[in-house]
């Protein structure tokens, strides 16, 4: 007899937890972190303030924020031996692979992360991870370019320091431009959390068997890498480049409608309306292009969006631009190669994964993740000796 269970591939209609961190109304296109609308946070907040909000549930006062920023600054450096791990990868290793392996390796350097029931140990390792992700991302990028690593500079804030670790020698070009640092801050705020998305579900699932933060978040990085999830921002630029010009958009749209390909950066499991983050990023593109010059692929993206919002194929399926549709245009304008785009998603999403991990670990309702299945294989049958086989 089959177990009593509802068949629900991808958990489309399954709520796996109670959570108080992030709220999405997919019909209305609403996103709130701890009750604060994403547009307000993008306008007024900073990434570290949002990370604090996600972790603690409240906005910090001035003293709490200063203390938090100091703690994060103190933990920016990577363990020296991790450079040996990085050196072991081929020069063209995908930075998401390097990130996933390195975050898992953090557990070897910080084994006290296993004491996740101790709030102090848990908080220390969450701080370490949030602090080290930009350094790790920058080192992975510099390795790919066969350039020397640039250490964190404590005189810079979180996002400015990240840009200087990546592009220092271009500093005089524009990476210290406050408009670009603010664009990075806004992108990090927008990517920080998104309730039970594929990668957060992976983090919670690995945590459920009693794992530390690093092991659990390395699983999240793996899930995020996929082109249907965080990898979509890299796939969008590839798509825009392949289309190449506005007059080739109709042909591409026909290909999508024939089911030959997908419009990457479009559609969402929850949003059946315009992704509020995409709206904000689209505006941010204009601010960035004021500094860097316009990326001609923006025109292709705008034409694709126009078709996507008007053509019945997309309208009937309620497909809209999502967070990944415009972000790659900014990353490319900032000088990042496409393989770094998903890394730029993983860095800020680390604070969301950490907040969700913390909520899971302290949630008395939670059990090891072990779903049911509907069995469709053979009924019971007898073993066949070799001589009796065809
Ligand atoms: C992120 O979950 C999150 O919150 C994720 C995220 C986060 O912050 O963590 O928001 C980040 O991952 C954003 C999504 C990035 N992915 C992409 O842009 C890749 C392209 N989009 C899709 O593959 C798709 O829309 C998903 C993966 C995002 C959602 O998939 P679903 O909910 O499982 O929907 P589906 O694949 O069942 O599609 C429903 C229908 C299908 O058509 P029919 O079979 O009904 O005829 O819509 C079609 C799909 O073919 N469809 C698309 C499409 N997305 C869905 N057709 C063309 N282009 C697309 N982009």
Boltz pocket constraint, residues with backbone or C-beta under 6 A from the ligand:
constraints:
  - pocket:
      binder: B
      contacts: [[A, 10], [A, 193], [A, 194], [A, 196], [A, 197], [A, 198], [A, 227], [A, 228], [A, 229], [A, 230], [A, 232], [A, 256], [A, 261], [A, 262], [A, 263], [A, 264], [A, 265], [A, 266], [A, 267], [A, 268], [A, 269], [A, 270], [A, 317], [A, 319], [A, 322], [A, 323], [A, 324]]
      max_distance: 6.0
